[in-house]
């Protein structure tokens, strides 16, 4: 944890009121995966993107099971603000465990699901937003760098589960 706290403390040196406001806004987009759930709903409504919406929905379900249902409780990692209590949080104090980052996992589940579904333009924009959300979690001192990396890995795995799960469903539906 030593080097991770050093990284977080280094990020604290770039704080500025305008950046604080931006990072709080970006992190809110990831609260409860709301931005990705809204995107999923839009994709499901449109007939042309319904299959992509199903892949994304499966990915997000896989993510919440893996991240929030299993890993957070299994690892039970204390959040950085509980270790360094001198840091004043700019957002509401999260009450769950730190590893992996749920915001990051949901974001990268969406990115990988969109990529695997062949959504060339959409996955790139989602990736930019996912990186910003992940960085905001470090900036706001609510996750360690390894939590973010863990979230990326879990998210990519969940995206793959969504994609291959949809392929499996399609084969079963078609009787293959």
C-alpha positions in Angstrom: 0.0 0.0 0.0 3.0 2.3 0.5 3.6 3.1 -3.2 -0.1 3.3 -3.9 -0.6 5.9 -1.2 2.4 7.8 -2.6 0.7 7.8 -6.0 -2.6 9.0 -4.5 -0.8 11.7 -2.6 1.0 12.9 -5.7 -2.4 13.2 -7.5 -3.6 15.3 -4.6 -1.0 18.0 -5.5 -2.9 18.8 -8.8 -6.2 19.7 -7.0 -7.8 22.9 -8.2 -11.4 24.0 -7.5 -12.4 23.8 -11.2 -10.8 20.3 -11.6 -12.5 19.3 -8.3 -15.8 20.1 -9.8 -15.1 18.3 -13.1 -13.9 15.2 -11.3 -16.9 15.1 -9.0 -19.2 15.4 -12.1 -17.3 12.7 -14.0 -17.4 10.3 -11.0 -21.2 10.8 -10.6 -21.6 9.5 -14.2 -20.3 6.2 -12.9 -22.4 6.1 -9.7 -24.4 2.8 -9.8 -23.3 2.4 -13.4 -26.0 4.9 -14.4 -24.4 6.2 -17.6 -23.9 2.6 -18.8 -27.4 1.5 -17.8 -28.9 4.5 -19.7 -26.7 3.6 -22.7 -27.9 0.0 -22.5 -31.6 1.1 -22.4 -31.1 3.3 -25.4 -29.4 0.4 -27.3 -32.1 -2.0 -26.4 -34.9 0.4 -27.5 -33.4 0.8 -31.0 -33.9 -2.3 -33.2 -30.6 -1.8 -35.0 -28.6 -1.9 -31.8 -30.7 -4.3 -29.8 -28.1 -7.1 -29.9 -25.4 -4.8 -28.7 -27.8 -3.7 -25.9 -28.2 -7.3 -24.9 -24.5 -7.8 -24.9 -24.0 -4.7 -22.8 -26.8 -5.7 -20.4 -25.2 -9.2 -19.9 -21.8 -7.6 -19.3 -23.2 -5.2 -16.7 -25.0 -8.1 -14.9 -21.8 -10.2 -14.9 -19.8 -7.1 -13.6 -22.1 -6.5 -10.7 -22.0 -10.2 -9.7 -18.2 -10.4 -10.0 -17.3 -7.0 -8.6 -19.9 -6.2 -6.0 -21.3 -9.6 -5.3 -18.0 -11.6 -5.0 -14.7 -9.7 -5.1 -15.4 -6.7 -2.9 -16.5 -8.9 0.0 -13.9 -11.5 -0.6 -11.0 -9.1 -0.7 -12.5 -6.6 1.8 -9.9 -3.9 1.2 -10.0 -0.8 3.3 -10.4 2.4 1.3 -7.5 4.9 1.1 -9.4 7.7 2.9 -9.7 5.3 5.9 -5.9 4.9 6.0 -5.0 8.5 5.4 -7.7 10.3 7.4 -6.1 13.7 6.7 -7.6 13.8 3.2 -10.9 15.6 3.0 -13.3 13.9 0.6 -15.1 15.9 -2.0 -17.8 13.3 -2.5 -20.1 11.3 -0.2 -18.0 8.7 1.6 -18.5 5.2 0.0 -19.3 2.5 2.5 -18.4 -0.6 0.6 -14.9 -2.1 0.2 -12.3 -0.7 -2.1 -11.2 -3.6 -4.4 -12.0 -3.6 -7.2 -13.3 -0.3 -8.3 -17.0 -0.8 -9.2 -17.1 2.5 -11.2 -14.1 1.3 -13.2 -15.3 -2.3 -13.6 -18.7 -1.2 -14.9 -17.1 1.3 -17.3 -14.7 -1.2 -18.8 -17.4 -3.8 -18.9 -19.2 -1.4 -21.2 -16.1 -0.6 -23.2 -15.2 -4.2 -23.8 -18.8 -5.2 -24.6 -19.1 -2.4 -27.1 -15.8 -3.3 -28.7 -16.6 -7.0 -29.0 -20.0 -6.1 -30.4 -18.3 -4.2 -33.2 -19.5 -0.7 -32.2 -16.4 1.0 -33.6 -17.4 4.6 -32.8 -19.2 4.0 -29.6 -16.6 2.0 -27.9 -13.9 4.7 -28.4 -16.0 7.4 -26.8 -16.9 5.0 -24.0 -13.2 4.3 -23.5 -12.4 7.9 -23.1 -15.2 8.3 -20.5 -14.1 5.0 -18.8 -10.6 6.3 -18.4 -11.8 9.6 -17.0 -14.1 7.8 -14.5 -11.3 5.6 -13.4 -8.9 8.5 -12.9 -11.6 10.5 -11.0 -11.7 7.7 -8.4 -8.0 8.2 -7.8 -8.3 11.9 -7.8 -11.1 11.8 -5.3 -9.0 9.5 -3.0 -11.6 6.7 -2.9 -9.6 4.0 -4.6 -6.0 2.8 -4.8 -4.3 2.3 -8.2 -4.6 -1.5 -7.8 -8.3 -1.1 -7.3 -8.5 0.6 -10.7 -6.4 -2.0 -12.4 -8.5 -4.7 -10.8 -11.7 -2.9 -12.0 -10.3 -2.8 -15.6 -9.6 -6.5 -15.5 -13.0 -7.4 -14.0 -14.7 -5.1 -16.5 -12.9 -6.6 -19.5 -13.8 -10.1 -18.3 -17.5 -9.1 -17.7 -17.6 -7.6 -21.3 -16.3 -10.9 -22.7 -18.9 -12.8 -20.6 -21.6 -10.5 -22.1 -20.4 -11.0 -25.6 -19.8 -14.8 -25.5 -22.9 -15.2 -23.4 -25.0 -13.6 -26.1 -23.4 -15.8 -28.7 -24.3 -18.9 -26.6 -27.9 -17.6 -26.2 -28.1 -17.1 -30.0 -26.9 -20.6 -30.7 -29.4 -22.1 -28.2 -32.2 -20.0 -29.7 -31.2 -21.2 -33.2 -31.0 -24.8 -32.0 -27.3 -25.2 -32.7 
